[in-house]
Amino acid sequence: MSRYSQNTWASYLSHQLQQARKRAEIATLKTVEARLSAWLAWNGGLMPSKGEWKNLADEIGVSPEALYRELAKRGKSFSHRPP
């Protein structure tokens, strides 16, 4: 394996480990509010586009309906990523 391939693989594994740690940390939180806040903190405070909210709910381990209720409670106090 070339040096470039080793560095690329190490970078990939490092990223995957960070993502797994993020998901594990978020999963320990009890409320939708806490889980969403943690996810936002990890992602620069930006929400995905509306069409991706169901995926976000799955990622943070809550039902889409619970996520939508939390977003409605927060109103427009968050920014969206450009589509």
C-alpha positions, 0 to 999 in steps of 0.5 A: 500500500502506498504512503498516499493510500495509507494516509487516505485510509487513516483519514477515512478511519479517523473520520468514521471514528469521530462520527461514531463517537458523535452518534454515541454521545448524542444517543446518551442524551435523554430529550429531543431538545438535547439531542438536536442541540448536540447535533447542531453543535457538532454541525456548525449550528446549521440545519439540513434542508427541510427534505433531509429532516427525516434523515436527521431524526433517524440520525439522532434516534428520534421519531420524525414527529418528535423532531418536527415538534421540537423544531416548531417549538424552536420556531425560526431560531436556527439556520438552514444549510443551502440546498 
